[in-house]
Amino acid sequence: MTQQDTPARILDAATSVFSREGFKGARMQTIAAEAGVNQALLHYHFGSKEKLYKEVLFRFFSDVFSRLATDFQAETEPEAAFRGFIHAYMDILSSRPELPRLMVSEVLEGGRHIMEVVDRIFSQTGISPPQLIRPFIEKAVASDLIRPVDPMQTTISVVGMCMFYFVARPLMEHIWGKLADEKVFIAQRKEAIIDLVFYGIIKR
């Protein structure tokens, strides 16, 4: 492991530990052990447990907001925008499947850290989901490309459909049985969500 790899490795380990233990239950010593570094390096790179936790959230939301900014450009067709975002968002979740459970835990504790991280992204990048998605959907409706739908409701529906499997995977496996090939299932899940979105909003 090179010195440049250390922060990313710590963030990966922290994501896993925070997802299992929550913010309050996680210990820096446990994160250090899982990252394969001494605890002093955690404090050197991130300062405190709270700062490390916020960096875990920041990395995730930065990726998601960046995809929103890429996919929901004014000139993009609605089908291409939603398809691109759903594929990218599911890929992000697949690469870090612990994060949805971490976010649920954070929200149940009040969501203070997420709100601070989201405000930080707004401030640093100017990327705001409402400012991207609302005018995009309103323009698509005015251009008669999609049915009149509520931007906030549509966004919640898409994000929720993408996240739910990762949040409830143990329950899904208990009910439906363990998947033979999760990669195949994720690919099928993307298309199932796209199908529901397109037939819900796209004018045919």
N, CA, C and O of each residue as an XYZ file, in Angstrom:
816
protein
N       0.845     -1.204      0.000
C       0.000      0.000      0.000
C       0.873      1.244      0.000
O       1.711      1.410      0.886
N       0.690      2.119     -0.979
C       1.450      3.356     -1.027
C       0.803      4.392     -0.123
O      -0.335      4.238      0.322
N       1.571      5.464      0.140
C       1.039      6.525      0.992
C      -0.202      7.157      0.374
O      -1.109      7.577      1.093
N      -0.246      7.228     -0.977
C      -1.398      7.815     -1.665
C      -2.644      6.943     -1.518
O      -3.768      7.444     -1.553
N      -2.437      5.625     -1.353
C      -3.566      4.707     -1.219
C      -4.185      4.742      0.169
O      -5.331      4.329      0.346
N      -3.442      5.228      1.155
C      -3.873      5.116      2.547
C      -5.227      5.766      2.824
O      -6.075      5.108      3.427
N      -5.491      7.031      2.419
C      -6.804      7.621      2.717
C      -7.961      6.835      2.117
O      -8.987      6.651      2.772
N      -7.810      6.368      0.881
C      -8.889      5.603      0.256
C      -9.124      4.293      0.990
O     -10.266      3.872      1.175
N      -8.033      3.647      1.410
C      -8.176      2.388      2.141
C      -8.852      2.617      3.493
O      -9.674      1.812      3.931
N      -8.500      3.711      4.140
C      -9.153      4.050      5.406
C     -10.639      4.327      5.189
O     -11.474      3.884      5.977
N     -10.971      5.057      4.127
C     -12.375      5.359      3.840
C     -13.161      4.081      3.562
O     -14.301      3.947      4.008
N     -12.563      3.141      2.827
C     -13.240      1.871      2.563
C     -13.509      1.119      3.865
O     -14.609      0.613      4.086
N     -12.491      1.054      4.722
C     -12.658      0.364      6.003
C     -13.682      1.082      6.872
O     -14.507      0.441      7.523
N     -13.632      2.411      6.884
C     -14.571      3.189      7.689
C     -16.003      2.988      7.210
O     -16.924      2.899      8.022
N     -16.194      2.917      5.896
C     -17.530      2.661      5.346
C     -18.081      1.352      5.884
O     -19.237      1.280      6.301
N     -17.251      0.319      5.872
C     -17.677     -0.992      6.353
C     -18.002     -0.971      7.847
O     -19.033     -1.496      8.267
N     -17.130     -0.369      8.641
C     -17.331     -0.361     10.090
C     -18.520      0.520     10.481
O     -19.345      0.113     11.299
N     -18.616      1.713      9.910
C     -19.750      2.587     10.222
C     -21.074      1.936      9.817
O     -22.086      2.107     10.497
N     -21.066      1.190      8.707
C     -22.289      0.527      8.258
C     -22.732     -0.547      9.247
O     -23.925     -0.729      9.488
N     -21.759     -1.254      9.816
C     -22.080     -2.313     10.778
C     -22.459     -1.750     12.143
O     -23.406     -2.212     12.780
N     -21.704     -0.744     12.578
C     -21.807     -0.298     13.964
C     -22.556      1.018     14.146
O     -22.933      1.370     15.264
N     -22.776      1.756     13.038
C     -23.329      3.089     13.168
C     -22.264      4.064     13.626
O     -21.174      3.657     14.026
N     -22.575      5.353     13.570
C     -21.581      6.354     13.948
C     -21.200      6.235     15.422
O     -20.020      6.273     15.769
N     -22.199      6.091     16.281
C     -21.932      6.054     17.717
C     -21.179      4.791     18.119
O     -20.303      4.834     18.982
N     -21.517      3.675     17.498
C     -20.915      2.409     17.909
C     -19.534      2.147     17.334
O     -18.775      1.353     17.889
N     -19.199      2.801     16.233
C     -17.914      2.549     15.573
C     -16.758      3.054     16.423
O     -16.877      4.065     17.113
N     -15.636      2.338     16.366
C     -14.429      2.725     17.093
C     -13.290      2.939     16.102
O     -13.120      2.172     15.155
N     -12.523      3.982     16.334
C     -11.389      4.271     15.453
C     -10.395      3.113     15.439
O      -9.784      2.832     14.408
N     -10.234      2.450     16.561
C      -9.325      1.308     16.641
C      -9.774      0.192     15.701
O      -8.948     -0.449     15.051
N     -11.086     -0.038     15.632
C     -11.624     -1.067     14.740
C     -11.390     -0.688     13.281
O     -11.015     -1.531     12.466
N     -11.613      0.579     12.959
C     -11.397      1.056     11.586
C      -9.928      0.914     11.207
O      -9.609      0.468     10.105
N      -9.044      1.288     12.107
C      -7.611      1.181     11.833
C      -7.222     -0.273     11.571
O      -6.473     -0.560     10.638
N      -7.727     -1.183     12.389
C      -7.403     -2.602     12.220
C      -7.912     -3.122     10.887
O      -7.224     -3.883     10.208
N      -9.128     -2.709     10.510
C      -9.692     -3.184      9.247
C      -8.949     -2.584      8.050
O      -8.847     -3.219      7.000
N      -8.438     -1.374      8.205
C      -7.683     -0.729      7.128
C      -6.235     -1.209      7.085
O      -5.529     -0.980      6.103
N      -5.798     -1.872      8.148
C      -4.424     -2.348      8.193
C      -3.420     -1.246      8.458
O      -2.290     -1.297      7.971
N      -3.830     -0.240      9.234
C      -2.935      0.866      9.566
C      -2.991      1.086     11.071
O      -3.861      0.541     11.750
N      -2.061      1.887     11.592
C      -2.155      2.217     13.014
C      -3.108      3.390     13.207
O      -3.360      4.165     12.284
N      -3.630      3.503     14.420
C      -4.677      4.480     14.686
C      -4.192      5.910     14.495
O      -4.982      6.800     14.180
N      -2.881      6.135     14.689
C      -2.344      7.490     14.515
C      -2.535      7.987     13.084
O      -2.719      9.184     12.861
N      -2.491      7.062     12.104
C      -2.682      7.460     10.704
C      -4.101      7.946     10.447
O      -4.309      8.849      9.635
N      -5.081      7.357     11.131
C      -6.463      7.831     10.977
C      -6.567      9.285     11.408
O      -7.174     10.106     10.721
N      -5.972      9.594     12.547
C      -6.033     10.970     13.058
C      -5.198     11.914     12.182
O      -5.549     13.082     12.016
N      -4.115     11.415     11.633
C      -3.278     12.238     10.752
C      -4.049     12.643      9.495
O      -4.004     13.800      9.078
N      -4.765     11.669      8.887
C      -5.458     11.947      7.627
C      -6.834     12.592      7.831
O      -7.265     13.391      7.000
N      -7.530     12.253      8.931
C      -8.921     12.697      9.050
C      -9.233     13.430     10.355
O     -10.321     13.993     10.481
N      -8.338     13.445     11.311
C      -8.518     14.269     12.494
C      -9.337     13.646     13.607
O      -8.863     13.539     14.738
N     -10.560     13.232     13.305
C     -11.448     12.689     14.332
C     -12.428     11.705     13.698
O     -12.546     11.621     12.476
N     -13.117     10.974     14.545
C     -14.111     10.015     14.046
C     -15.220     10.733     13.272
O     -15.672     10.251     12.233
N     -15.650     11.874     13.780
C     -16.728     12.601     13.102
C     -16.291     13.089     11.726
O     -17.050     12.996     10.762
N     -15.065     13.611     11.633
C     -14.575     14.066     10.332
C     -14.434     12.903      9.352
O     -14.739     13.045      8.168
N     -13.975     11.759      9.841
C     -13.857     10.572      8.993
C     -15.231     10.127      8.516
O     -15.406      9.787      7.345
N     -16.193     10.127      9.407
C     -17.572      9.743      9.056
C     -18.136     10.664      7.971
O     -18.760     10.202      7.016
N     -17.911     11.954      8.129
C     -18.402     12.905      7.133
C     -17.718     12.705      5.785
O     -18.341     12.897      4.741
N     -16.436     12.320      5.796
C     -15.737     12.062      4.536
C     -16.298     10.835      3.825
O     -16.366     10.805      2.596
N     -16.698      9.829      4.588
C     -17.354      8.660      3.996
C     -18.628      9.083      3.278
O     -18.868      8.679      2.140
N     -19.440      9.892      3.939
C     -20.683     10.377      3.337
C     -20.398     11.309      2.159
O     -21.076     11.257      1.133
N     -19.383     12.162      2.323
C     -19.047     13.122      1.269
C     -18.634     12.399     -0.009
O     -19.047     12.795     -1.099
N     -17.835     11.357      0.104
C     -17.383     10.616     -1.078
C     -18.582     10.038     -1.834
O     -18.645     10.101     -3.061
N     -19.523      9.479     -1.088
C     -20.702      8.881     -1.730
C     -21.563      9.948     -2.406
O     -21.882      9.822     -3.589
N     -21.936     10.979     -1.682
C     -22.843     11.980     -2.236
C     -22.186     12.785     -3.352
O     -22.869     13.227     -4.275
N     -20.885     12.979     -3.281
C     -20.185     13.668     -4.373
C     -20.319     12.876     -5.666
O     -20.560     13.451     -6.728
N     -20.163     11.554     -5.579
C     -20.311     10.703     -6.763
C     -21.728     10.791     -7.324
O     -21.918     10.917     -8.534
N     -22.719     10.724     -6.439
C     -24.121     10.738     -6.882
C     -24.479     12.087     -7.509
O     -25.087     12.130     -8.578
N     -24.106     13.186     -6.853
C     -24.446     14.509     -7.371
C     -23.718     14.789     -8.682
O     -24.254     15.458     -9.566
N     -22.503     14.278     -8.801
C     -21.761     14.441    -10.049
C     -22.493     13.744    -11.193
O     -22.561     14.269    -12.304
N     -23.037     12.563    -10.919
C     -23.794     11.851    -11.956
C     -25.065     12.619    -12.320
O     -25.434     12.686    -13.493
N     -25.725     13.189    -11.339
C     -26.908     13.998    -11.637
C     -26.552     15.148    -12.571
O     -27.261     15.416    -13.541
N     -25.450     15.822    -12.270
C     -25.029     16.953    -13.098
C     -24.672     16.506    -14.501
O     -24.872     17.251    -15.461
N     -24.144     15.295    -14.631
C     -23.777     14.764    -15.946
C     -25.003     14.353    -16.743
O     -25.108     14.664    -17.930
N     -25.923     13.663    -16.103
C     -27.048     13.062    -16.829
C     -28.195     14.028    -17.096
O     -28.851     13.935    -18.134
N     -28.447     14.958    -16.168
C     -29.608     15.827    -16.324
C     -29.205     17.186    -16.893
O     -29.523     18.235    -16.333
N     -28.498     17.136    -18.018
C     -28.193     18.345    -18.770
C     -29.446     18.785    -19.540
O     -30.281     17.961    -19.913
N     -29.558     20.080    -19.767
C     -30.769     20.627    -20.384
C     -31.059     20.006    -21.743
O     -32.222     19.833    -22.108
N     -29.996     19.664    -22.508
C     -30.201     19.175    -23.869
C     -30.413     17.659    -23.942
O     -30.692     17.124    -25.015
N     -30.283     16.972    -22.811
C     -30.406     15.513    -22.808
C     -31.860     15.086    -22.906
O     -32.731     15.680    -22.271
N     -32.120     14.061    -23.699
C     -33.479     13.519    -23.783
C     -33.830     12.830    -22.460
O     -32.953     12.243    -21.826
N     -35.107     12.892    -22.030
C     -35.490     12.292    -20.740
C     -35.122     10.815    -20.614
O     -34.641     10.391    -19.563
N     -35.338     10.027    -21.664
C     -35.023      8.608    -21.577
C     -33.530      8.401    -21.334
O     -33.144      7.574    -20.508
N     -32.700      9.140    -22.041
C     -31.251      9.010    -21.881
C     -30.815      9.472    -20.497
O     -29.929      8.866    -19.895
N     -31.422     10.534    -19.989
C     -31.053     11.061    -18.676
C     -31.366     10.066    -17.568
O     -30.511      9.767    -16.734
N     -32.589      9.554    -17.562
C     -32.976      8.609    -16.506
C     -32.228      7.292    -16.640
O     -31.814      6.714    -15.635
N     -32.050      6.817    -17.848
C     -31.305      5.568    -18.048
C     -29.856      5.723    -17.568
O     -29.334      4.857    -16.867
N     -29.220      6.822    -17.947
C     -27.837      7.051    -17.542
C     -27.697      7.132    -16.033
O     -26.786      6.533    -15.460
N     -28.595      7.873    -15.379
C     -28.492      8.022    -13.932
C     -28.777      6.712    -13.211
O     -28.062      6.363    -12.272
N     -29.792      5.990    -13.624
C     -30.131      4.724    -12.952
C     -28.978      3.734    -13.053
O     -28.629      3.083    -12.069
N     -28.392      3.621    -14.230
C     -27.250      2.714    -14.392
C     -26.088      3.158    -13.507
O     -25.493      2.336    -12.810
N     -25.761      4.446    -13.528
C     -24.614      4.932    -12.756
C     -24.865      4.816    -11.256
O     -23.976      4.416    -10.505
N     -26.067      5.163    -10.822
C     -26.388      5.113     -9.385
C     -26.345      3.674     -8.871
O     -25.820      3.414     -7.788
N     -26.890      2.751     -9.640
C     -26.845      1.345     -9.231
C     -25.401      0.834     -9.196
O     -25.054      0.019     -8.341
N     -24.564      1.306    -10.113
C     -23.149      0.910    -10.097
C     -22.452      1.440     -8.843
O     -21.642      0.739     -8.236
N     -22.766      2.670     -8.459
C     -22.184      3.243     -7.232
C     -22.611      2.425     -6.018
O     -21.789      2.104     -5.159
N     -23.900      2.091     -5.949
C     -24.406      1.310     -4.824
C     -23.803     -0.094     -4.816
O     -23.478     -0.627     -3.755
N     -23.655     -0.687     -5.996
C     -23.082     -2.035     -6.086
C     -21.634     -2.056     -5.616
O     -21.187     -3.032     -5.013
N     -20.903     -0.982     -5.892
C     -19.495     -0.934     -5.506
C     -19.324     -0.705     -4.006
O     -18.283     -1.035     -3.437
N     -20.366     -0.131     -3.359
C     -20.312      0.116     -1.914
C     -21.654     -0.279     -1.295
O     -22.391      0.580     -0.811
N     -21.973     -1.581     -1.310
C     -23.317     -2.021     -0.922
C     -23.667     -1.779      0.545
O     -24.830     -1.898      0.929
N     -22.661     -1.436      1.376
C     -22.956     -1.174      2.787
C     -23.564      0.214      2.990
O     -24.240      0.461      3.988
N     -23.318      1.121      2.033
C     -23.691      2.518      2.234
C     -25.188      2.757      2.426
O     -25.553      3.561      3.283
N     -26.066      2.104      1.678
C     -27.484      2.363      1.927
C     -27.910      2.087      3.368
O     -28.706      2.837      3.935
N     -27.382      1.010      3.964
C     -27.719      0.731      5.357
C     -27.144      1.794      6.278
O     -27.762      2.164      7.276
N     -25.955      2.284      5.937
C     -25.356      3.362      6.721
C     -26.224      4.614      6.658
O     -26.427      5.283      7.672
N     -26.735      4.931      5.476
C     -27.565      6.129      5.328
C     -28.873      6.001      6.091
O     -29.346      6.969      6.685
N     -29.462      4.800      6.078
C     -30.688      4.580      6.852
C     -30.414      4.799      8.335
O     -31.188      5.458      9.029
N     -29.301      4.239      8.815
C     -28.928      4.425     10.220
C     -28.726      5.893     10.548
O     -29.166      6.368     11.594
N     -28.058      6.615      9.652
C     -27.803      8.042      9.866
C     -29.108      8.830      9.908
O     -29.286      9.688     10.773
N     -30.021      8.546      8.981
C     -31.298      9.271      8.935
C     -32.118      8.992     10.192
O     -32.763      9.893     10.728
N     -32.094      7.731     10.667
C     -32.847      7.388     11.868
C     -32.303      8.107     13.102
O     -33.019      8.289     14.086
N     -31.034      8.516     13.045
C     -30.440      9.270     14.153
C     -30.573     10.775     13.961
O     -29.981     11.554     14.709
N     -31.350     11.184     12.958
C     -31.613     12.605     12.752
C     -31.024     13.195     11.487
O     -31.462     14.250     11.030
N     -30.026     12.517     10.913
C     -29.489     12.951      9.626
C     -28.618     14.191      9.661
O     -28.365     14.785      8.613
N     -28.146     14.603     10.840
C     -27.365     15.841     10.939
C     -26.114     15.806     10.066
O     -25.804     16.787      9.390
N     -25.401     14.697     10.075
C     -24.155     14.613      9.315
C     -24.409     14.667      7.811
O     -23.670     15.320      7.074
N     -25.463     13.974      7.359
C     -25.792     14.000      5.933
C     -26.141     15.422      5.499
O     -25.700     15.877      4.444
N     -26.919     16.111      6.300
C     -27.310     17.473      5.943
C     -26.092     18.380      5.822
O     -26.008     19.196      4.905
N     -25.144     18.234      6.755
C     -23.927     19.046      6.700
C     -23.110     18.721      5.449
O     -22.561     19.616      4.807
N     -23.035     17.429      5.112
C     -22.281     17.013      3.934
C     -22.938     17.529      2.660
O     -22.254     18.023      1.764
N     -24.255     17.418      2.576
C     -24.972     17.904      1.396
C     -24.795     19.414      1.240
O     -24.581     19.900      0.129
N     -24.880     20.155      2.338
C     -24.659     21.603      2.279
C     -23.242     21.919      1.812
O     -23.028     22.880      1.073
N     -22.270     21.107      2.245
C     -20.879     21.302      1.823
C     -20.731     21.094      0.314
O     -20.015     21.841     -0.352
N     -21.409     20.078     -0.218
C     -21.339     19.827     -1.665
C     -21.994     20.969     -2.430
O     -21.461     21.424     -3.442
N     -23.151     21.437     -1.951
C     -23.796     22.597     -2.584
C     -22.819     23.766     -2.636
O     -22.660     24.407     -3.675
N     -22.166     24.038     -1.506
C     -21.288     25.188     -1.400
C     -20.063     25.055     -2.298
O     -19.647     26.027     -2.928
N     -19.487     23.865     -2.358
C     -18.238     23.676     -3.095
C     -18.441     23.499     -4.598
O     -17.592     23.906     -5.392
N     -19.555     22.899     -4.985
C     -19.746     22.560     -6.400
C     -20.893     23.304     -7.066
O     -20.936     23.425     -8.291
N     -21.815     23.798     -6.264
C     -22.994     24.433     -6.840
C     -24.010     23.434     -7.372
O     -25.002     23.822     -7.988
N     -23.765     22.138     -7.135
C     -24.683     21.106     -7.626
C     -25.808     20.917     -6.622
O     -25.567     20.555     -5.470
N     -27.033     21.162     -7.057
C     -28.216     20.991     -6.226
C     -29.228     20.144     -6.993
O     -29.685     20.565     -8.055
N     -29.595     18.958     -6.488
C     -30.572     18.127     -7.206
C     -31.860     18.863     -7.593
O     -32.299     18.740     -8.737
N     -32.487     19.631     -6.673
C     -33.702     20.343     -7.099
C     -33.460     21.309     -8.258
O     -34.288     21.425     -9.162
N     -32.308     22.007     -8.224
C     -32.023     22.977     -9.281
C     -31.687     22.304    -10.608
O     -31.768     22.937    -11.661
N     -31.310     21.029    -10.566
C     -31.055     20.273    -11.791
C     -32.317     19.593    -12.299
O     -32.661     19.697    -13.476
N     -33.003     18.895    -11.398
C     -34.073     17.986    -11.815
C     -35.386     18.729    -12.076
O     -36.090     18.419    -13.037
N     -35.720     19.703    -11.230
C     -37.003     20.396    -11.419
C     -37.103     21.067    -12.792
O     -38.076     20.821    -13.504
N     -36.133     21.909    -13.197
C     -36.252     22.518    -14.528
C     -36.160     21.502    -15.654
O     -36.781     21.678    -16.702
N     -35.384     20.431    -15.444
C     -35.266     19.395    -16.471
C     -36.629     18.746    -16.726
O     -37.050     18.598    -17.873
N     -37.311     18.362    -15.645
C     -38.617     17.703    -15.795
C     -39.652     18.689    -16.314
O     -40.461     18.338    -17.172
N     -39.639     19.910    -15.810
C     -40.605     20.908    -16.275
C     -40.439     21.181    -17.771
O     -41.429     21.348    -18.485
N     -39.194     21.228    -18.247
C     -38.948     21.439    -19.674
C     -39.429     20.240    -20.486
O     -40.017     20.409    -21.554
N     -39.181     19.027    -19.983
C     -39.615     17.823    -20.690
C     -41.133     17.747    -20.771
O     -41.685     17.308    -21.780
N     -41.813     18.179    -19.699
C     -43.280     18.218    -19.711
C     -43.766     19.251    -20.718
O     -44.667     18.978    -21.511
N     -43.161     20.450    -20.683
C     -43.564     21.514    -21.606
C     -43.312     21.133    -23.053
O     -44.034     21.580    -23.945
N     -42.287     20.304    -23.303
C     -41.961     19.853    -24.664
C     -42.781     18.628    -25.066
O     -42.596     18.085    -26.156
N     -43.681     18.194    -24.191
C     -44.570     17.060    -24.452
C     -43.788     15.744    -24.622
O     -44.203     14.851    -25.362
N     -42.635     15.646    -23.913
C     -41.835     14.423    -23.977
C     -42.212     13.443    -22.869
O     -42.057     12.232    -23.026
N     -42.707     13.970    -21.748
C     -43.153     13.114    -20.647
C     -44.486     13.634    -20.124
O     -44.880     14.768    -20.396
N     -45.165     12.788    -19.375
C     -46.412     13.211    -18.747
C     -46.125     14.237    -17.655
O     -44.996     14.311    -17.172
N     -47.122     15.031    -17.253
C     -46.923     15.948    -16.122
C     -46.702     15.153    -14.837
O     -47.628     14.520    -14.329
N     -45.488     15.184    -14.317
C     -45.167     14.471    -13.083
C     -44.465     15.430    -12.124
O     -43.848     16.410    -12.542
N     -44.571     15.131    -10.854
C     -43.957     15.966     -9.836
C     -42.463     15.635     -9.735
O     -42.113     14.474     -9.524
N     -41.572     16.630     -9.880
C     -40.130     16.352     -9.853
C     -39.649     15.697     -8.564
O     -38.840     14.770     -8.604
N     -40.140     16.170     -7.423
C     -39.704     15.611     -6.147
C     -40.187     14.174     -5.985
O     -39.417     13.301     -5.585
N     -41.459     13.924     -6.294
C     -42.000     12.572     -6.174
C     -41.268     11.608     -7.103
O     -40.975     10.474     -6.727
N     -40.978     12.063     -8.308
C     -40.293     11.207     -9.280
C     -38.882     10.879     -8.806
O     -38.433      9.739     -8.928
N     -38.189     11.866     -8.271
C     -36.830     11.644     -7.775
C     -36.825     10.661     -6.613
O     -36.001      9.747     -6.573
N     -37.741     10.846     -5.667
C     -37.832      9.931     -4.519
C     -38.100      8.511     -4.986
O     -37.513      7.561     -4.468
N     -38.990      8.363     -5.971
C     -39.327      7.034     -6.474
C     -38.119      6.353     -7.111
O     -37.863      5.176     -6.855
N     -37.381      7.081     -7.931
C     -36.219      6.494     -8.616
C     -35.140      6.112     -7.611
O     -34.621      4.997     -7.646
N     -34.804      7.037     -6.716
C     -33.761      6.771     -5.720
C     -34.169      5.610     -4.821
O     -33.355      4.738     -4.516
N     -35.430      5.603     -4.398
C     -35.907      4.532     -3.523
C     -35.863      3.169     -4.191
O     -35.470      2.186     -3.563
N     -36.263      3.095     -5.458
C     -36.226      1.811     -6.160
C     -34.799      1.300     -6.319
O     -34.551      0.096     -6.253
N     -33.864      2.222     -6.530
C     -32.465      1.809     -6.676
C     -31.887      1.326     -5.352
O     -31.134      0.352     -5.327
N     -32.226      1.990     -4.254
C     -31.599      1.703     -2.967
C     -32.176      0.497     -2.250
O     -31.462     -0.171     -1.502
N     -33.459      0.202     -2.463
C     -34.146     -0.714     -1.544
C     -33.508     -2.094     -1.483
O     -33.385     -2.665     -0.400
N     -33.106     -2.632     -2.608
C     -32.509     -3.973     -2.586
C     -31.289     -4.009     -1.671
O     -31.108     -4.970     -0.924
N     -30.455     -2.980     -1.718
C     -29.233     -2.967     -0.923
C     -29.528     -2.792      0.563
O     -28.808     -3.316      1.412
N     -30.594     -2.048      0.870
C     -30.999     -1.870      2.269
C     -31.566     -3.172      2.831
O     -31.278     -3.552      3.966
N     -32.368     -3.840      2.025
C     -33.130     -5.000      2.513
C     -32.598     -6.336      1.999
O     -33.328     -7.327      2.017
N     -31.353     -6.388      1.545
C     -30.815     -7.607      0.937
C     -30.948     -8.833      1.838
O     -31.360     -9.886      1.351
N     -30.617     -8.747      3.138
C     -30.789     -9.953      3.972
C     -32.224    -10.473      3.984
O     -32.456    -11.681      3.930
N     -33.186     -9.548      4.056
C     -34.593     -9.951      4.042
C     -34.982    -10.529      2.689
O     -35.689    -11.534      2.622
N     -34.523     -9.895      1.604
C     -34.828    -10.396      0.263
C     -34.277    -11.812      0.065
O     -34.935    -12.668     -0.526
N     -33.057    -12.047      0.569
C     -32.463    -13.378      0.437
C     -33.225    -14.397      1.283
O     -33.365    -15.555      0.891
N     -33.711    -13.963      2.434
C     -34.481    -14.868      3.294
C     -35.794    -15.267      2.617
O     -36.218    -16.420      2.698
N     -36.427    -14.306      1.955
C     -37.729    -14.569      1.327
C     -37.570    -15.278     -0.016
O     -38.263    -16.258     -0.291
N     -36.652    -14.779     -0.855
C     -36.532    -15.262     -2.227
C     -35.413    -16.280     -2.428
O     -35.341    -16.936     -3.467
N     -34.544    -16.407     -1.429
C     -33.411    -17.301     -1.577
C     -32.175    -16.553     -2.054
O     -32.287    -15.478     -2.644
N     -30.999    -17.114     -1.803
C     -29.751    -16.472     -2.184
C     -29.624    -16.450     -3.700
O     -29.955    -17.425     -4.376
N     -29.142    -15.329     -4.226
C     -29.016    -15.165     -5.669
C     -27.915    -16.061     -6.223
O     -26.864    -16.228     -5.603
N     -28.165    -16.630     -7.388
C     -27.135    -17.437     -8.048
C     -26.011    -16.545     -8.565
O     -24.843    -16.931     -8.533
N     -26.366    -15.356     -9.040
C     -25.365    -14.429     -9.581
C     -25.864    -13.007     -9.343
O     -26.761    -12.534    -10.042
N     -25.283    -12.329     -8.357
C     -25.769    -10.998     -8.004
C     -25.518     -9.988     -9.127
O     -26.332     -9.086     -9.324
N     -24.412    -10.119     -9.866
C     -24.137     -9.188    -10.959
C     -25.235     -9.244    -12.017
O     -25.660     -8.214    -12.541
N     -25.688    -10.455    -12.322
C     -26.784    -10.615    -13.281
C     -28.052     -9.986    -12.721
O     -28.783     -9.301    -13.437
N     -28.309    -10.219    -11.444
C     -29.509     -9.653    -10.823
C     -29.482     -8.130    -10.858
O     -30.497     -7.504    -11.161
N     -28.325     -7.519    -10.548
C     -28.218     -6.056    -10.553
C     -28.490     -5.509    -11.954
O     -29.174     -4.498    -12.107
N     -27.950     -6.182    -12.978
C     -28.203     -5.754    -14.360
C     -29.694     -5.828    -14.671
O     -30.246     -4.931    -15.309
N     -30.339     -6.895    -14.220
C     -31.785     -7.041    -14.427
C     -32.560     -6.003    -13.628
O     -33.582     -5.488    -14.082
N     -32.058     -5.701    -12.426
C     -32.723     -4.708    -11.578
C     -32.706     -3.338    -12.243
O     -33.708     -2.623    -12.211
N     -31.588     -2.967    -12.841
C     -31.502     -1.688    -13.560
C     -32.595     -1.597    -14.618
O     -33.312     -0.600    -14.704
N     -32.711     -2.650    -15.418
C     -33.701     -2.622    -16.506
C     -35.119     -2.639    -15.979
O     -36.006     -2.030    -16.578
N     -35.356     -3.330    -14.859
C     -36.694     -3.347    -14.267
C     -37.090     -1.950    -13.788
O     -38.233     -1.532    -13.972
N     -36.149     -1.228    -13.175
C     -36.437      0.128    -12.713
C     -36.659      1.053    -13.899
O     -37.599      1.848    -13.904
N     -35.802      0.950    -14.897
C     -35.959      1.771    -16.100
C     -37.318      1.523    -16.739
O     -37.989      2.465    -17.161
N     -37.720      0.280    -16.811
C     -39.017     -0.064    -17.398
C     -40.156      0.608    -16.632
O     -41.064      1.176    -17.239
N     -40.109      0.543    -15.306
C     -41.167      1.157    -14.497
C     -41.174      2.672    -14.639
O     -42.238      3.286    -14.718
N     -39.983      3.281    -14.672
C     -39.901      4.742    -14.816
C     -40.415      5.166    -16.183
O     -41.239      6.075    -16.286
N     -39.935      4.513    -17.227
C     -40.325      4.924    -18.585
C     -41.819      4.772    -18.806
O     -42.458      5.659    -19.372
N     -42.380      3.656    -18.365
C     -43.809      3.480    -18.579
C     -44.640      4.317    -17.624
O     -45.849      4.462    -17.802
N     -43.973      4.878    -16.589
C     -44.686      5.776    -15.689
C     -44.668      7.222    -16.152
O     -45.640      7.947    -15.938
N     -43.561      7.667    -16.797
C     -43.472      9.090    -17.126
C     -43.346      9.399    -18.622
O     -43.779     10.458    -19.076
N     -42.753      8.473    -19.386
C     -42.532      8.773    -20.791
C     -43.817      8.625    -21.590
O     -44.559      7.657    -21.425
N     -44.066      9.588    -22.450
C     -45.253      9.514    -23.312
C     -44.969      8.532    -24.439
O     -43.951      8.644    -25.122
N     -45.860      7.576    -24.634
C     -45.674      6.527    -25.658
C     -46.742      6.672    -26.734
O     -46.768      5.893    -27.686
